[in-house]
């Protein structure tokens, strides 16, 4: 589920205006500077470019990084790349670090970071091939090559952490902030 759909389903009025940034370049630059995965994830959620286009609005930015044994994963380029990601994670526990930030003008007025730990079950190459075929091209839009809210649920034996954090948007803390700030009209 895309973040905009999560916000819509949760009753958060918004306009979707994606940032046009080179995430890979930003991640590489942050890694060279020695930034840990949490700082890098928070930087991706900053939405600096979008706030310039909507100077008077509250801007919600969110992003996520998958980390396993110190390696940060990117969205798979194709089905072969997705298969390699899933083979690497098979039988192991990885972390999804999700960040959300709210900006007003040029100021970040709120931010939040959450981590979920996911343990992927062992599976055969035949199962993996069927999964990739059944899941379709949508898994290429997910850093772990799975969508938990769809067929990806069958890959796991254990998930620790908030469901919305797994989806890439710590929704409950965000709704709490927006409610407190009067942005939801509740």
C-alpha positions in Angstrom: 0.0 0.0 0.0 1.4 3.4 -0.9 1.9 6.0 1.8 -0.8 8.2 0.2 -3.3 5.4 0.4 -2.4 4.8 4.1 -3.0 8.5 4.8 -6.3 8.6 2.9 -7.6 5.4 4.6 -6.6 6.9 8.0 -8.6 10.1 7.3 -5.6 12.4 6.9 -6.4 15.0 4.2 -3.5 15.6 1.9 -2.2 16.2 -1.6 0.5 13.9 -2.9 3.5 15.7 -4.4 6.5 13.3 -4.4 10.0 14.6 -4.1 12.2 14.2 -7.1 15.4 13.3 -5.4 18.1 10.7 -6.1 17.6 8.5 -3.0 20.6 6.3 -3.9 22.9 9.3 -4.2 21.7 10.7 -0.9 22.1 7.3 0.8 25.6 7.0 -0.6 26.6 10.5 0.5 25.3 9.9 4.0 27.2 6.5 4.2 30.4 8.2 3.2 29.8 10.8 5.9 29.5 7.9 8.4 25.8 8.5 9.1 24.0 5.6 10.7 20.8 4.1 9.1 18.5 6.0 11.5 20.0 9.4 10.5 19.9 8.5 6.8 16.3 7.5 7.0 15.4 10.7 8.8 17.2 12.7 6.1 15.2 10.9 3.4 12.0 12.0 5.1 13.0 15.7 5.2 11.1 16.6 2.0 13.2 19.7 1.5 12.4 20.0 -2.2 8.6 19.7 -1.6 8.5 22.3 1.1 10.0 24.8 -1.3 7.0 24.2 -3.7 4.5 24.5 -0.9 5.9 27.1 1.5 2.7 27.8 3.4 1.5 24.2 3.8 2.4 21.5 6.3 4.5 19.0 4.5 4.6 15.3 5.5 7.7 13.5 4.4 8.3 9.8 5.0 10.8 7.1 3.9 12.2 3.8 4.9 15.4 1.8 4.8 15.8 -2.0 5.1 19.0 -3.1 7.0 20.3 -6.6 7.4 23.8 -7.3 8.9 24.9 -3.7 8.3 23.9 -3.8 4.6 21.3 -1.3 3.4 19.0 -2.6 0.6 17.6 -0.7 -2.3 14.4 -1.4 -4.2 15.1 -4.3 -6.6 15.7 -3.3 -10.2 14.0 -6.4 -11.7 12.7 -9.8 -10.7 16.2 -11.4 -10.6 17.3 -8.7 -8.2 14.1 -9.3 -6.1 15.0 -13.0 -6.0 18.5 -12.2 -4.7 17.2 -9.9 -2.0 14.7 -12.5 -0.8 17.4 -15.3 -0.9 19.6 -13.1 1.2 16.8 -12.4 3.8 15.5 -16.0 3.8 15.6 -17.5 7.3 16.9 -14.3 8.8 15.8 -11.2 10.7 16.1 -7.8 9.2 15.1 -4.3 10.3 12.9 -1.7 8.6 13.6 1.8 9.8 10.8 4.2 9.0 10.9 8.0 9.4 8.2 10.6 9.1 8.7 14.4 9.4 6.3 17.4 9.3 7.6 20.7 7.9 6.0 24.2 8.1 7.9 26.6 5.8 11.6 25.8 6.1 11.3 24.4 9.7 10.9 20.8 10.6 8.3 21.0 13.3 8.0 17.3 14.2 9.8 14.1 13.3 9.5 10.5 14.4 11.5 7.3 13.8 10.4 3.7 14.3 12.0 0.3 13.7 10.3 -3.0 13.0 12.1 -6.4 13.0 10.9 -9.0 10.6 11.9 -12.6 10.5 11.6 -14.3 7.2 11.0 -18.0 7.1 13.0 -20.6 5.2 11.6 -21.4 1.8 12.6 -23.3 -1.3 13.7 -22.0 -4.6 10.5 -23.4 -6.2 8.4 -21.4 -3.6 10.5 -18.3 -4.3 9.8 -18.6 -8.0 6.1 -19.0 -7.5 6.0 -16.1 -5.0 7.7 -13.7 -7.4 5.4 -14.7 -10.3 2.3 -14.4 -8.1 3.3 -11.2 -6.4 3.9 -9.4 -9.7 5.8 -6.3 -10.5 4.6 -4.4 -7.4 7.3 -6.0 -5.3 9.8 -3.9 -7.3 8.4 -0.9 -5.5 9.2 -2.4 -2.1 12.8 -2.3 -0.7 12.4 -5.9 0.6 10.7 -7.2 -2.5 7.6 -7.9 -0.5 4.3 -6.2 0.4 3.2 -7.4 3.8 -0.4 -6.3 3.1 -0.5 -8.7 0.1 1.2 -12.0 -0.7 4.4 -11.0 1.2 2.7 -12.0 4.5 3.4 -15.6 3.7 7.2 -15.0 3.8 7.4 -14.3 7.6 7.4 -16.2 10.8 7.6 -13.2 13.1 7.1 -9.5 13.0 8.0 -7.2 15.9 6.8 -3.6 15.5 4.0 -1.5 14.2 2.3 -2.6 11.0 2.4 1.0 9.6 6.1 1.2 10.3 6.5 -1.9 8.1 4.5 -0.1 5.4 6.9 2.9 5.6 4.9 5.4 7.5 4.6 5.5 11.4 1.0 6.5 11.1 -0.2 6.4 14.7 2.4 8.9 16.0 1.8 11.1 12.9 -1.9 11.1 13.6 -1.2 12.0 17.2 0.9 14.9 16.2 -1.6 16.2 13.6 -4.5 15.8 16.1 -2.5 17.8 18.8 -1.6 20.4 16.2 -5.2 20.8 15.2 -4.6 19.7 11.6 -7.2 17.0 11.6 -10.1 19.0 12.9 -10.9 16.4 15.6 
